[in-house]
Structures are given as structure tokens and as C-alpha cells.
């Protein structure tokens, strides 16, 4: 369902400044703003915990090592 909301000109102008391109919709801008306040889902929390553990165990490749491996 689509609905219309009413915002002040000032808020509309500030939202417009956050658009990455002219094709962005205000809905996209609002979702991006909300994303910072949303709770991470359980799978993401598990993946972050795993990544931190692997990092602390030295199971990672640096950017320089990866570039060398790829011949860049």
C-alpha cells in the first residue's frame, strides 16, 4: 500500500540533500536513515562474532597481500 505523508519544506530540502542521485526516491533516503537504528538480525550477529574471532586468530588477508596475490 502506498500512502502520502506531509513534511515541511525544510525537511524536504534536507532530505533532498541526502539523495545520492536525482533518481533516488525520498523513500530510499528515509530507509537509509532508519537503517542506522534498526536492530541487527541474529544471523548478522553470528557472522560478526565469527569474523571477530577469526580476526583475533589471525585468519585474515591484508589488502596488500590480496593485491599481491591478484597481481594488482
Backbone bond lengths (Angstrom), bond angles and torsions (degrees), N, CA, C in turn:
res aa  C-N    CA-C-N  psi(-1)  N-CA   C-N-CA  omega(-1)  CA-C   N-CA-C  phi
1 X - - - 1.436 - - 1.525 108.97 -
2 X 1.290 117.36 134.62 1.453 123.61 178.22 1.511 108.44 -104.10
3 X 1.324 115.68 140.06 1.456 120.18 178.07 1.518 109.06 -135.88
4 X 1.292 115.58 164.99 1.459 121.74 177.96 1.515 108.17 -108.76
5 X 1.332 116.22 138.91 1.461 119.66 175.02 1.520 108.36 -119.84
6 X 1.311 115.37 156.92 1.454 120.46 -178.93 1.519 108.32 -109.69
7 X 1.338 116.30 127.27 1.461 121.29 177.27 1.523 107.85 -131.46
8 X 1.309 115.26 158.70 1.467 119.82 179.04 1.527 109.72 -71.49
9 X 1.316 115.90 161.62 1.468 120.95 176.64 1.528 110.27 -60.31
10 X 1.333 116.09 -39.05 1.468 120.36 -179.60 1.530 110.70 -60.69
11 X 1.330 117.06 -46.47 1.461 120.29 179.44 1.531 110.78 -65.54
12 X 1.312 117.19 -41.92 1.466 120.81 177.80 1.527 110.50 -59.07
13 X 1.322 116.79 -42.51 1.466 120.66 178.80 1.527 111.78 -65.04
14 X 1.322 116.26 -39.01 1.477 119.61 179.77 1.523 110.96 -70.30
15 X 1.327 117.08 -37.40 1.462 120.37 175.76 1.527 110.14 -65.01
16 X 1.318 116.39 -39.57 1.466 120.70 179.70 1.531 110.94 -60.49
17 X 1.321 117.17 -34.75 1.465 121.04 178.97 1.532 112.02 -66.38
18 X 1.318 117.07 -23.27 1.461 121.76 -178.70 1.525 113.13 -88.09
19 X 1.320 117.17 -6.46 1.460 120.09 178.25 1.526 109.46 -66.82
20 X 1.317 116.08 136.36 1.455 120.60 177.86 1.525 110.91 -80.58
21 X 1.320 116.59 -27.39 1.464 121.75 177.32 1.519 108.28 -151.32
22 X 1.310 115.03 167.73 1.467 119.35 178.74 1.521 112.07 -65.66
23 X 1.333 116.56 -20.44 1.467 120.91 -179.23 1.524 112.55 -79.29
24 X 1.346 117.10 -17.27 1.461 120.01 178.71 1.518 110.02 -62.08
25 X 1.332 114.22 142.53 1.459 120.30 175.51 1.521 108.18 -96.00
26 X 1.305 116.94 157.05 1.457 119.86 176.95 1.527 110.24 -60.87
27 X 1.308 117.21 -31.60 1.470 120.35 177.14 1.527 110.69 -59.77
28 X 1.343 116.51 -41.52 1.469 120.31 178.51 1.525 110.64 -61.44
29 X 1.321 115.86 -43.08 1.466 120.63 -179.92 1.524 110.09 -62.27
30 X 1.315 116.95 -44.78 1.466 121.11 -179.19 1.524 110.69 -64.68
31 X 1.339 117.83 -42.85 1.467 120.55 177.89 1.530 110.79 -61.04
32 X 1.328 116.88 -40.69 1.464 120.11 177.87 1.526 111.07 -61.35
33 X 1.314 116.93 -40.24 1.460 120.77 178.28 1.528 111.22 -66.71
34 X 1.316 116.64 -40.01 1.463 120.67 -179.37 1.519 112.47 -70.25
35 X 1.308 116.40 -30.16 1.461 120.97 -176.27 1.525 111.74 -55.58
36 X 1.330 116.90 -35.57 1.458 120.77 -179.92 1.523 113.08 -65.95
37 X 1.318 117.31 -19.68 1.456 119.94 -177.14 1.525 113.22 -105.36
38 X 1.323 116.70 -4.54 1.459 119.81 -177.78 1.525 110.80 -78.58
39 X 1.291 116.44 147.63 1.455 123.08 177.66 1.526 109.29 -74.49
40 X 1.321 116.42 140.10 1.460 120.42 175.98 1.523 109.39 -69.84
41 X 1.330 117.42 142.99 1.462 118.97 177.47 1.523 109.48 -76.39
42 X 1.312 116.64 165.39 1.462 121.60 -173.95 1.533 112.27 -60.85
43 X 1.329 117.56 -38.94 1.466 120.83 -179.92 1.524 110.56 -62.65
44 X 1.312 117.22 -42.08 1.465 120.96 178.98 1.521 110.52 -64.76
45 X 1.336 117.14 -41.01 1.472 120.42 177.84 1.522 110.77 -61.09
46 X 1.334 117.45 -41.25 1.465 121.99 178.60 1.533 110.16 -63.59
47 X 1.338 116.47 -43.88 1.462 120.80 -179.23 1.526 111.38 -64.89
48 X 1.313 118.08 -38.15 1.465 121.35 177.52 1.520 110.23 -65.84
49 X 1.328 116.92 -43.88 1.464 121.26 179.32 1.527 110.13 -61.70
50 X 1.332 116.81 -42.97 1.470 121.57 178.65 1.522 110.74 -63.49
51 X 1.321 116.90 -44.51 1.463 121.25 -179.80 1.521 111.38 -62.73
52 X 1.317 117.46 -41.50 1.472 120.73 178.44 1.527 110.68 -63.63
53 X 1.337 116.51 -40.44 1.465 120.76 179.39 1.532 110.05 -64.46
54 X 1.336 116.35 -46.60 1.463 120.40 179.18 1.523 111.14 -61.27
55 X 1.323 117.08 -40.24 1.454 120.78 179.32 1.525 110.64 -63.29
56 X 1.333 116.35 -45.26 1.467 119.88 -178.95 1.527 111.59 -65.94
57 X 1.342 117.22 -23.67 1.465 121.67 177.53 1.529 111.65 -89.22
58 X 1.333 116.18 2.49 1.459 119.80 178.42 1.518 114.12 79.72
59 X 1.310 116.72 15.32 1.470 121.34 -179.30 1.527 110.00 -89.43
60 X 1.324 114.82 72.78 1.457 120.08 178.78 1.517 109.11 -155.46
61 X 1.325 115.24 166.24 1.453 122.16 177.69 1.522 107.12 -122.72
62 X 1.324 117.43 132.53 1.455 119.83 179.25 1.526 109.91 -75.62
63 X 1.304 115.27 164.88 1.454 120.92 178.27 1.526 110.05 -60.52
64 X 1.317 116.32 -43.57 1.473 120.69 179.60 1.530 111.29 -62.10
65 X 1.335 116.32 -42.08 1.470 119.88 179.09 1.528 110.94 -64.22
66 X 1.299 116.75 -41.41 1.460 121.02 -179.84 1.532 110.81 -65.12
67 X 1.336 116.76 -42.64 1.463 120.36 177.59 1.528 110.79 -60.87
68 X 1.321 115.82 -41.73 1.470 120.21 179.30 1.535 110.08 -64.25
69 X 1.317 116.18 -44.57 1.461 121.56 179.68 1.525 112.12 -61.42
70 X 1.340 115.79 -37.39 1.458 120.76 -179.10 1.535 112.66 -87.45
71 X 1.323 115.71 -5.19 1.457 119.61 178.83 1.518 112.84 71.91
72 X 1.305 116.56 33.46 1.468 121.17 -178.78 1.517 109.00 -97.54
